[in-house]
Amino acid sequence: MLMLRQGVVVEAGDCPEQDLIVELADGRHPAVADVGLVGRCEPGDTVIVNVEARELGLGSGGFDIVHVNLTRGLDGSGRPGAAVMKLNYSSIQHATVALETAPDPPGEGGREPGRPAGRVGVLALHGQLAPLAWALAEARPGRRVGYVQTAGGALPGSHSAVVRDLLARGLLAAHITAGPCYGGRDGDAVTTIGAIDHAVGALGLEVVICGPGPGIIGSGSTLGHGGMAALDSAHAALALGVGTLVVPRISSGDPRPRHQGISHHTRAVLELVLARVDVALPPGVDRPDWGARHNWRGGRADLAGYAASGLPASTMGRTLAADPVFFAAALTAGDLLARSS
């Protein structure tokens, strides 16, 4: 059974994904309300929250989630014209207007002849999104860049403050949610391949960044982690004939041996992907022996410039100074995408 508890909202913020303090039987705890799904909460509202992530002591997701607002959340009317379910067959299933439900353009497989090919950057972690987007804009201003949020981390499109910041700064031109993810500013797609196709076709984006939302799922095993979503994203881009660059997860400061150097997450993806891809290789890192069948590309990584940008400069509690190569990999990828798009 779900770990649901009843409480009362005592504090409520104003963000699109609302930060709350909720009084439960065991005290006051932080909670989040996905406004697009359950509506806004106000102090004094009676709510039901899911407390399981907090009980498990999860890192970035260790807070309560509002399941329903009993005071003002029982009169929702859904979205006009919506016909495709997200989170289907769960108690929070809801209909959306899927991007793929529009009529296909002319051409084989629904793809318009002469459509710009674009480039796809495949992320291992959400923390790579900001440095990649910043480096791309620094190297080649004016490029139309979008973000496709995939499975592997947070599912709500509203959950990332980084995405909101990048959109506000003009470093992203679009945000699409794909697969089980929902609530993208520029639409929801049934599949990642459909999202990429829409991004380079209907939206005319020159670069599409694909990767999970915040809070990657992990298990310590070779295949059971959210980073494997990168395999699906790479295959989708390759199938569409779009140039594909994988951004490796690399660390010089992670205490876990499996993530030191090039992470086992990235190695698993690159060993399983069915075709050759480009891989960003930051300065000072050598190509691994096991990666010989791929194209490892070197590029610039302006760590000082990024540190001064005001964008997030920490990963899993480690600062840029404590783990520079993590950020260097994403910065190199942005430089490479700028020069090849």
Phi and psi in degrees as a GROMACS rama.xvg file:
@    title "Ramachandran Plot"
@    xaxis  label "Phi"
@    yaxis  label "Psi"
@TYPE xy
-62.7884  145.09  LEU-2
-87.813  81.4472  MET-3
-102.048  137.66  LEU-4
-135.145  147.314  ARG-5
-94.4608  139.806  GLN-6
-154.275  -176.119  GLY-7
-125.871  132.977  VAL-8
-70.302  127.56  VAL-9
-111.342  -23.3626  VAL-10
-141.034  143.844  GLU-11
-142.358  127.312  ALA-12
-86.8886  -170.992  GLY-13
-119.541  4.94309  ASP-14
-71.3509  161.06  CYS-15
-55.1237  -36.0792  PRO-16
-106.294  110.334  GLU-17
-76.9983  126.785  GLN-18
-86.5721  131.191  ASP-19
-130.316  161.808  LEU-20
-118.373  126.354  ILE-21
-120.423  132.757  VAL-22
-86.2698  114.664  GLU-23
-110.364  179.096  LEU-24
-61.9212  -28.8582  ALA-25
-100.891  14.3505  ASP-26
123.107  -172.57  GLY-27
-93.2866  136.649  ARG-28
-139.802  148.79  HIS-29
-68.7466  145.134  PRO-30
-145.712  164.256  ALA-31
-128.779  138.762  VAL-32
-116.16  122.402  ALA-33
-79.5149  98.9505  ASP-34
-59.9178  -37.2926  VAL-35
-65.6887  -20.0199  GLY-36
-103.482  -44.7735  LEU-37
-114.943  -0.086887  VAL-38
83.88  174.277  GLY-39
-77.8757  153.132  ARG-40
-115.967  148.142  CYS-41
-127.729  153.945  GLU-42
-53.4503  135.818  PRO-43
97.003  -14.221  GLY-44
-68.9972  142.475  ASP-45
-90.3332  126.103  THR-46
-130.556  156.793  VAL-47
-106.6  126.009  ILE-48
-118.762  148.265  VAL-49
-91.674  119.095  ASN-50
-104.838  7.37863  VAL-51
-65.1608  -40.2083  GLU-52
-62.3127  -40.5273  ALA-53
-65.8136  -40.8533  ARG-54
-63.3691  -33.1642  GLU-55
-80.0045  -10.4831  LEU-56
70.4477  32.2727  GLY-57
-65.1525  150.946  LEU-58
-68.8761  -92.1738  GLY-59
-68.6257  -18.2252  SER-60
-109.605  17.6844  GLY-61
-82.613  54.8955  GLY-62
-137.546  166.465  PHE-63
-78.6111  152.013  ASP-64
-120.728  130.522  ILE-65
-69.0402  123.218  VAL-66
-89.1325  -41.3025  HIS-67
-159.887  145.441  VAL-68
-98.88  109.359  ASN-69
-72.7305  -19.7083  LEU-70
-82.1749  -43.6461  THR-71
-137.664  16.2474  ARG-72
-113.178  19.8359  GLY-73
-111.52  18.7649  LEU-74
-128.046  25.4903  ASP-75
-63.55  147.423  GLY-76
-115.879  5.49945  SER-77
74.856  -170.743  GLY-78
-111.961  124.576  ARG-79
-57.5326  134.734  PRO-80
80.9079  -3.98365  GLY-81
-74.6349  138.246  ALA-82
-142.587  -9.08051  ALA-83
-110.425  129.107  VAL-84
-84.725  140.993  MET-85
-112.659  149.065  LYS-86
53.099  37.4466  LEU-87
-61.7735  143.859  ASN-88
66.7419  14.0468  TYR-89
-104.685  170.528  SER-90
-71.3976  -10.2923  SER-91
-115.823  31.5043  ILE-92
-65.3392  145.056  GLN-93
-153.862  151.483  HIS-94
-91.8948  146.013  ALA-95
-136.46  165.113  THR-96
-92.8649  100.741  VAL-97
-74.4053  141.333  ALA-98
-60.3599  -33.795  LEU-99
-74.7279  -8.70708  GLU-100
-78.1916  -10.493  THR-101
-70.1746  149.762  ALA-102
-57.3072  139.44  PRO-103
-65.7749  142.911  ASP-104
-69.328  165.358  PRO-105
-65.1908  156.289  PRO-106
118.349  161.286  GLY-107
-61.0954  130.085  GLU-108
68.2236  17.9344  GLY-109
80.1905  4.22916  GLY-110
-99.2701  129.156  ARG-111
-70.7579  129.179  GLU-112
-57.9042  139.517  PRO-113
80.6026  4.80784  GLY-114
-62.042  138.618  ARG-115
-60.4215  138.006  PRO-116
-70.3781  -39.5638  ALA-117
70.0837  -177.416  GLY-118
-138.053  147.615  ARG-119
-121.114  127.941  VAL-120
-103.595  125.18  GLY-121
-103.843  117.566  VAL-122
-89.433  153.108  LEU-123
-93.9688  -32.3022  ALA-124
-141.053  151.563  LEU-125
-62.2714  -29.8262  HIS-126
-63.9563  -13.7799  GLY-127
-84.2093  -13.7363  GLN-128
-63.1393  -49.7785  LEU-129
-63.7017  -50.2862  ALA-130
-62.9981  -34.9478  PRO-131
-64.7048  -49.7754  LEU-132
-62.7193  -39.542  ALA-133
-64.5263  -47.3616  TRP-134
-63.8518  -37.5343  ALA-135
-63.1231  -44.588  LEU-136
-67.6499  -35.9954  ALA-137
-66.4201  -39.9519  GLU-138
-77.5213  -31.3775  ALA-139
-151.349  81.1646  ARG-140
-60.4561  149.898  PRO-141
92.9718  -7.25744  GLY-142
-67.8625  137.235  ARG-143
-85.2972  113.122  ARG-144
-121.063  136.25  VAL-145
-128.118  162.802  GLY-146
-121.048  124.269  TYR-147
-102.801  114.537  VAL-148
-86.3922  120.705  GLN-149
-108.06  176.026  THR-150
-63.1119  168.248  ALA-151
116.3  -20.4211  GLY-152
-143.73  -143.106  GLY-153
-60.3649  138.483  ALA-154
-89.3405  -35.4706  LEU-155
-68.5222  132.088  PRO-156
-66.9505  -21.3115  GLY-157
-80.9905  -5.91633  SER-158
-76.4672  -19.7284  HIS-159
-96.6338  112.036  SER-160
-67.0243  -29.0633  ALA-161
-62.4092  -44.036  VAL-162
-62.0928  -43.7201  VAL-163
-60.118  -41.3896  ARG-164
-66.1252  -44.9153  ASP-165
-64.9777  -37.7741  LEU-166
-65.2003  -43.3976  LEU-167
-64.7965  -34.9862  ALA-168
-79.8809  -9.63383  ARG-169
81.2221  10.309  GLY-170
-79.7763  -19.1509  LEU-171
-122.847  139.361  LEU-172
-100.157  -14.1155  ALA-173
-158.324  153.913  ALA-174
-138.504  114.155  HIS-175
-117.407  137.841  ILE-176
-102.777  141.308  THR-177
-130.756  155.527  ALA-178
63.5931  -129.795  GLY-179
-75.5807  -12.6822  PRO-180
-69.365  153.054  CYS-181
-150.078  160.062  TYR-182
86.6868  21.9987  GLY-183
-64.6368  143.394  GLY-184
-57.6444  -35.0623  ARG-185
-108.808  18.3881  ASP-186
125.068  165.699  GLY-187
-113.907  137.042  ASP-188
-115.243  149.155  ALA-189
-70.9595  -36.6491  VAL-190
-133.566  160.279  THR-191
-65.7289  -40.7815  THR-192
-64.8553  -35.6354  ILE-193
-67.2079  -36.1237  GLY-194
-66.3425  -44.8785  ALA-195
-62.8719  -44.8951  ILE-196
-59.7601  -43.1789  ASP-197
-66.4042  -39.3234  HIS-198
-64.761  -44.7973  ALA-199
-83.5545  -20.3453  VAL-200
-93.9673  -77.4637  GLY-201
-63.4124  -37.5597  ALA-202
-91.9199  -15.3839  LEU-203
65.6367  31.6452  GLY-204
-75.4093  141.703  LEU-205
-88.32  -28.2141  GLU-206
-134.431  133.365  VAL-207
-119.625  125.018  VAL-208
-101.064  121.719  ILE-209
-111.81  131.369  CYS-210
-179.516  167.057  GLY-211
-71.6649  160.516  PRO-212
-73.3816  -175.097  GLY-213
-61.0884  156.178  PRO-214
76.924  61.5541  GLY-215
-59.2344  143.482  ILE-216
-80.4936  134.705  ILE-217
-139.131  156.07  GLY-218
-139.207  -11.8756  SER-219
87.5986  -7.01882  GLY-220
-89.1228  172.31  SER-221
-68.4215  -39.429  THR-222
-113.84  -14.4856  LEU-223
-93.2173  66.2771  GLY-224
-151.758  158.491  HIS-225
-64.719  -19.3177  GLY-226
-64.1391  -18.5352  GLY-227
-69.5418  -13.2288  MET-228
-59.5713  -26.0657  ALA-229
-62.6721  -30.6135  ALA-230
-64.5207  -44.9098  LEU-231
-64.3637  -40.8913  ASP-232
-64.7697  -42.1962  SER-233
-63.5256  -43.229  ALA-234
-64.9548  -37.8918  HIS-235
-62.4397  -46.4483  ALA-236
-64.0419  -43.8362  ALA-237
-62.5969  -40.6673  LEU-238
-64.7049  -30.7765  ALA-239
-84.0713  -3.57302  LEU-240
76.0439  24.3663  GLY-241
-97.2455  136.939  VAL-242
-54.9516  132.574  GLY-243
-123.675  121.953  THR-244
-120.335  122.398  LEU-245
-92.9288  132.358  VAL-246
-97.1129  109.897  VAL-247
-72.7583  148.526  PRO-248
-86.6369  115.317  ARG-249
-131.345  141.961  ILE-250
-143.022  143.017  SER-251
-111.22  -1.09487  SER-252
-127.807  -5.68806  GLY-253
-70.1193  128.096  ASP-254
-72.6688  -13.3947  PRO-255
-85.1027  123.501  ARG-256
-54.899  -35.2567  PRO-257
-68.8691  -15.4827  ARG-258
-108.33  0.955206  HIS-259
-78.7702  140.065  GLN-260
67.9069  -142.165  GLY-261
-77.0423  120.169  ILE-262
-62.4319  152.005  SER-263
-61.7012  -23.6101  HIS-264
-58.708  -51.8027  HIS-265
-67.7237  -41.2502  THR-266
-59.9052  -42.1469  ARG-267
-61.2048  -43.5763  ALA-268
-63.6009  -46.794  VAL-269
-70.7975  -27.0774  LEU-270
-78.895  -25.0228  GLU-271
-97.5423  -22.5402  LEU-272
-61.0893  140.861  VAL-273
-86.567  -1.10162  LEU-274
-147.307  165.794  ALA-275
-68.7987  136.447  ARG-276
-129.314  163.917  VAL-277
-82.6675  146.741  ASP-278
-132.276  131.151  VAL-279
-72.2575  131.749  ALA-280
-121.673  104.061  LEU-281
-69.7891  159.549  PRO-282
-55.928  138.131  PRO-283
85.8937  -1.53913  GLY-284
-111.018  131.9  VAL-285
-92.4995  149.608  ASP-286
-63.247  131.261  ARG-287
-73.0182  151.666  PRO-288
-59.3777  -35.902  ASP-289
-74.9008  -6.65013  TRP-290
-102.297  20.4505  GLY-291
-64.4097  -25.127  ALA-292
-80.4254  -3.46217  ARG-293
-108.316  166.511  HIS-294
-96.3794  102.874  ASN-295
-88.6044  120.681  TRP-296
-113.177  126.694  ARG-297
-86.8475  153.472  GLY-298
-161.639  -175.739  GLY-299
-81.6694  152.465  ARG-300
-142.138  96.2998  ALA-301
-85.9927  82.0724  ASP-302
-65.0539  -40.4214  LEU-303
-65.6942  -42.5729  ALA-304
-62.8377  -42.1129  GLY-305
-67.0997  -39.6875  TYR-306
-58.8847  -30.7946  ALA-307
-87.7747  -1.62711  ALA-308
-77.1815  -20.0702  SER-309
85.555  -1.01691  GLY-310
-83.3905  163.094  LEU-311
-54.2408  131.376  PRO-312
-130.358  43.6078  ALA-313
-146.488  152.743  SER-314
-138.403  120.417  THR-315
51.345  41.0681  MET-316
86.2256  -4.75826  GLY-317
-101.582  132.776  ARG-318
-76.1884  168.808  THR-319
-57.9804  -40.0492  LEU-320
-65.3536  -30.9808  ALA-321
-82.7217  -21.7339  ALA-322
-145.254  61.9623  ASP-323
-62.9861  -33.2451  PRO-324
-68.8714  -26.6184  VAL-325
-59.1485  -47.3175  PHE-326
-74.505  -33.5503  PHE-327
-61.3887  -36.2413  ALA-328
-62.4807  -44.4761  ALA-329
-70.7818  -38.0409  ALA-330
-64.5449  -40.9654  LEU-331
-61.6082  -41.922  THR-332
-61.7788  -40.7471  ALA-333
-62.804  -41.5069  GLY-334
-62.3249  -43.5481  ASP-335
-66.3048  -42.6897  LEU-336
-64.7325  -35.612  LEU-337
-65.2552  -38.8483  ALA-338
-81.0096  -16.7136  ARG-339
-108.951  -3.57962  SER-340
